[in-house]
């Protein structure tokens, strides 16, 4: 680690956080789009998908920034 810095560890953390974050966002999208869920009945599916895409974009920008 003294020779290459913390890049391998940052790379591993960014891969794990990217996978976990995308899975959480996908699960959230699934709940928002589900017609049987009474909590999100007034939310349009297009808006839910737009929020999913925007949050994914922000997540991956943070991940790329973390890599350096």
C-alpha atoms as an extended CHARMM CRD file, in Angstrom:
* protein
*
        68  EXT
         1         1  UNK       CA              0.0000000000        0.0000000000        0.0000000000  PROA      1               0.0000000000
         2         2  UNK       CA              2.9630000000        2.2950000000        0.5360000000  PROA      2               0.0000000000
         3         3  UNK       CA              3.9520000000        1.9100000000       -3.1420000000  PROA      3               0.0000000000
         4         4  UNK       CA              0.5780000000        2.3980000000       -4.8110000000  PROA      4               0.0000000000
         5         5  UNK       CA             -1.2990000000        4.4430000000       -2.2030000000  PROA      5               0.0000000000
         6         6  UNK       CA             -4.8600000000        3.7210000000       -1.2190000000  PROA      6               0.0000000000
         7         7  UNK       CA             -6.1200000000        3.3750000000       -4.8010000000  PROA      7               0.0000000000
         8         8  UNK       CA             -6.8610000000       -0.3850000000       -4.6520000000  PROA      8               0.0000000000
         9         9  UNK       CA             -8.8680000000        0.0580000000       -1.4560000000  PROA      9               0.0000000000
        10        10  UNK       CA            -10.7400000000        3.0480000000       -2.9000000000  PROA      10              0.0000000000
        11        11  UNK       CA            -11.4350000000        1.0370000000       -6.0460000000  PROA      11              0.0000000000
        12        12  UNK       CA            -12.8500000000       -1.8610000000       -4.0190000000  PROA      12              0.0000000000
        13        13  UNK       CA            -14.9880000000        0.4500000000       -1.8590000000  PROA      13              0.0000000000
        14        14  UNK       CA            -16.3280000000        2.3010000000       -4.8720000000  PROA      14              0.0000000000
        15        15  UNK       CA            -17.3180000000       -0.9530000000       -6.5980000000  PROA      15              0.0000000000
        16        16  UNK       CA            -19.1220000000       -2.2040000000       -3.5000000000  PROA      16              0.0000000000
        17        17  UNK       CA            -20.8660000000        1.1130000000       -2.8160000000  PROA      17              0.0000000000
        18        18  UNK       CA            -21.8910000000        1.4200000000       -6.4600000000  PROA      18              0.0000000000
        19        19  UNK       CA            -23.4850000000       -2.0350000000       -6.4680000000  PROA      19              0.0000000000
        20        20  UNK       CA            -25.2260000000       -1.5540000000       -3.1260000000  PROA      20              0.0000000000
        21        21  UNK       CA            -26.4130000000        1.9460000000       -3.9970000000  PROA      21              0.0000000000
        22        22  UNK       CA            -27.8080000000        0.8570000000       -7.3540000000  PROA      22              0.0000000000
        23        23  UNK       CA            -29.6030000000       -2.0810000000       -5.7290000000  PROA      23              0.0000000000
        24        24  UNK       CA            -31.1560000000        0.2020000000       -3.1070000000  PROA      24              0.0000000000
        25        25  UNK       CA            -32.2850000000        2.6730000000       -5.7500000000  PROA      25              0.0000000000
        26        26  UNK       CA            -33.7640000000       -0.1440000000       -7.8610000000  PROA      26              0.0000000000
        27        27  UNK       CA            -35.6760000000       -1.4830000000       -4.8550000000  PROA      27              0.0000000000
        28        28  UNK       CA            -36.9820000000        2.0110000000       -4.1630000000  PROA      28              0.0000000000
        29        29  UNK       CA            -38.1000000000        2.3770000000       -7.7900000000  PROA      29              0.0000000000
        30        30  UNK       CA            -39.8610000000       -0.9670000000       -7.5610000000  PROA      30              0.0000000000
        31        31  UNK       CA            -41.7980000000        0.1600000000       -4.4950000000  PROA      31              0.0000000000
        32        32  UNK       CA            -42.7270000000        3.5080000000       -6.0340000000  PROA      32              0.0000000000
        33        33  UNK       CA            -44.0090000000        1.9740000000       -9.2840000000  PROA      33              0.0000000000
        34        34  UNK       CA            -45.9720000000       -0.8400000000       -7.5970000000  PROA      34              0.0000000000
        35        35  UNK       CA            -49.7050000000       -0.1020000000       -8.0270000000  PROA      35              0.0000000000
        36        36  UNK       CA            -50.6320000000       -1.9910000000       -4.8410000000  PROA      36              0.0000000000
        37        37  UNK       CA            -48.5460000000        0.3240000000       -2.6460000000  PROA      37              0.0000000000
        38        38  UNK       CA            -50.9140000000        2.9190000000       -1.1630000000  PROA      38              0.0000000000
        39        39  UNK       CA            -48.1090000000        5.2130000000        0.0020000000  PROA      39              0.0000000000
        40        40  UNK       CA            -47.0500000000        6.2410000000       -3.5320000000  PROA      40              0.0000000000
        41        41  UNK       CA            -50.4310000000        6.0930000000       -5.2930000000  PROA      41              0.0000000000
        42        42  UNK       CA            -50.2820000000        9.7430000000       -6.4450000000  PROA      42              0.0000000000
        43        43  UNK       CA            -46.7490000000        9.4450000000       -7.8530000000  PROA      43              0.0000000000
        44        44  UNK       CA            -46.4840000000        9.1220000000      -11.6250000000  PROA      44              0.0000000000
        45        45  UNK       CA            -44.2690000000        6.2670000000      -12.8890000000  PROA      45              0.0000000000
        46        46  UNK       CA            -42.4270000000        8.7250000000      -15.1440000000  PROA      46              0.0000000000
        47        47  UNK       CA            -41.4880000000       10.8840000000      -12.1750000000  PROA      47              0.0000000000
        48        48  UNK       CA            -40.3360000000        7.8280000000      -10.2040000000  PROA      48              0.0000000000
        49        49  UNK       CA            -38.1240000000        6.7610000000      -13.1090000000  PROA      49              0.0000000000
        50        50  UNK       CA            -36.7480000000       10.2960000000      -13.5100000000  PROA      50              0.0000000000
        51        51  UNK       CA            -35.8480000000       10.3700000000       -9.8030000000  PROA      51              0.0000000000
        52        52  UNK       CA            -34.1880000000        6.9600000000      -10.1930000000  PROA      52              0.0000000000
        53        53  UNK       CA            -32.0730000000        8.1670000000      -13.1110000000  PROA      53              0.0000000000
        54        54  UNK       CA            -31.1220000000       11.4160000000      -11.3570000000  PROA      54              0.0000000000
        55        55  UNK       CA            -30.1580000000        9.6260000000       -8.1310000000  PROA      55              0.0000000000
        56        56  UNK       CA            -28.1250000000        7.0810000000      -10.1010000000  PROA      56              0.0000000000
        57        57  UNK       CA            -26.3100000000        9.9040000000      -11.8690000000  PROA      57              0.0000000000
        58        58  UNK       CA            -25.4860000000       11.6130000000       -8.5720000000  PROA      58              0.0000000000
        59        59  UNK       CA            -24.4240000000        8.3090000000       -7.0080000000  PROA      59              0.0000000000
        60        60  UNK       CA            -22.0320000000        7.4920000000       -9.8240000000  PROA      60              0.0000000000
        61        61  UNK       CA            -20.6020000000       11.0240000000       -9.8940000000  PROA      61              0.0000000000
        62        62  UNK       CA            -19.8120000000       10.6640000000       -6.1860000000  PROA      62              0.0000000000
        63        63  UNK       CA            -18.2780000000        7.2430000000       -6.8340000000  PROA      63              0.0000000000
        64        64  UNK       CA            -16.0690000000        8.6360000000       -9.6180000000  PROA      64              0.0000000000
        65        65  UNK       CA            -15.0360000000       11.5170000000       -7.3830000000  PROA      65              0.0000000000
        66        66  UNK       CA            -14.1340000000        9.0380000000       -4.6530000000  PROA      66              0.0000000000
        67        67  UNK       CA            -11.8480000000        7.1970000000       -7.0780000000  PROA      67              0.0000000000
        68        68  UNK       CA             -9.9140000000       10.3850000000       -7.6910000000  PROA      68              0.0000000000
